[in-house]
């Protein structure tokens, strides 16, 4: 339902230190979730799957790896709030258009199965 809003338009950029790239994202669940319930943030750029260990979540506090998020019991990602997802990739991305895919796997307390949300956008790095 909210999938088309996961990746924030015009947010793809290289990190200033050249260590990778980043983009803004929203949670695909209408109630917000504790970060420990975000099981996966799978990123693909131009058809290349990014290793889970290279993905970082930033919500204004310290950046978290996906492994760190598993035990982030005291932090939440609220509906509508933008978080920065960064990817460690030396050199970042070439300028121009790139196809970015994001897939969120969420554990919802009252559902017996995980929720999957995904978005794909073509964005430019300037």
C-alpha positions in Angstrom: 0.0 0.0 0.0 2.8 2.4 0.9 5.4 0.8 -1.2 5.7 3.6 -3.8 6.7 6.0 -1.0 9.6 3.9 0.6 12.4 5.5 -1.4 12.4 9.3 -1.2 12.6 11.0 -4.6 15.8 12.9 -5.4 17.6 11.6 -2.3 20.3 9.4 -3.9 23.8 10.9 -3.3 27.4 9.9 -2.8 28.8 10.2 0.7 31.2 13.2 1.0 34.1 11.0 2.2 33.8 8.7 -0.9 33.0 5.7 1.2 29.7 4.9 -0.5 26.3 6.3 -1.2 23.1 7.0 0.6 19.4 7.7 0.1 16.4 8.5 2.3 13.7 5.9 3.0 10.4 5.5 4.8 9.0 2.6 6.7 6.3 0.6 4.7 4.1 0.0 7.8 1.4 2.4 9.0 2.1 2.1 12.8 5.8 2.4 13.1 8.0 -0.3 14.5 10.8 -0.9 16.9 14.1 -1.2 15.0 14.5 -4.8 16.3 11.5 -5.7 14.2 13.0 -4.5 10.9 14.5 -7.8 9.8 16.0 -6.7 6.5 16.7 -3.7 4.4 17.8 -5.2 1.2 19.3 -2.8 -1.3 20.0 -3.3 -5.0 21.7 -0.7 -7.2 21.7 -1.2 -11.0 20.8 -4.9 -10.6 23.7 -5.5 -8.1 22.5 -6.9 -4.7 24.3 -5.1 -1.9 25.7 -7.3 0.9 23.7 -7.0 4.2 27.0 -6.1 6.0 27.4 -3.0 3.9 24.0 -1.5 4.7 23.7 1.1 7.5 20.5 2.7 9.0 20.7 6.3 10.3 17.7 7.9 12.1 19.5 10.8 13.7 21.2 8.7 16.4 24.2 6.5 15.9 24.3 4.5 12.6 23.3 0.9 12.9 24.2 -2.2 10.9 21.5 -4.7 10.2 23.0 -6.9 13.0 22.9 -3.9 15.4 19.2 -3.4 14.6 18.4 -6.9 15.9 19.0 -5.7 19.4 17.9 -2.0 19.1 14.9 -2.5 21.4 14.7 1.1 22.6 14.6 2.7 19.1 11.7 3.1 16.7 11.1 4.0 13.1 7.8 5.9 13.0 5.5 5.9 10.0 6.3 8.8 7.7 9.7 9.5 9.3 12.6 9.6 6.9 15.7 7.6 7.7 19.0 7.6 5.8 20.1 4.3 4.4 23.8 4.3 3.5 25.8 1.7 1.7 29.6 1.1 2.2 30.9 1.0 -1.4 34.3 2.7 -1.9 34.1 5.4 -4.6 30.3 5.6 -4.4 28.3 5.8 -7.6 29.1 7.4 -11.0 27.2 10.6 -11.8 24.0 10.0 -13.7 20.9 7.8 -13.4 20.8 4.6 -11.3 18.1 2.1 -10.6 17.6 1.7 -6.9 15.6 -1.0 -5.2 14.7 -1.3 -1.6 13.0 -4.3 0.0 11.9 -4.2 3.7 11.2 -7.3 5.6 9.3 -6.4 8.8 8.1 -8.5 11.7 4.6 -7.4 12.7 3.7 -8.6 16.2 0.2 -9.8 15.4 1.0 -11.4 12.0 2.1 -15.0 11.7 4.2 -14.1 8.7 6.7 -11.3 7.8 5.5 -8.3 5.9 7.5 -7.5 2.7 7.5 -4.0 1.2 9.5 -2.9 -1.8 10.1 0.1 -4.0 12.1 0.7 -7.1 13.0 4.1 -8.5 15.4 5.5 -11.1 17.3 8.4 -9.4 20.2 10.6 -10.4 23.4 11.3 -8.6 24.6 14.8 -9.4 
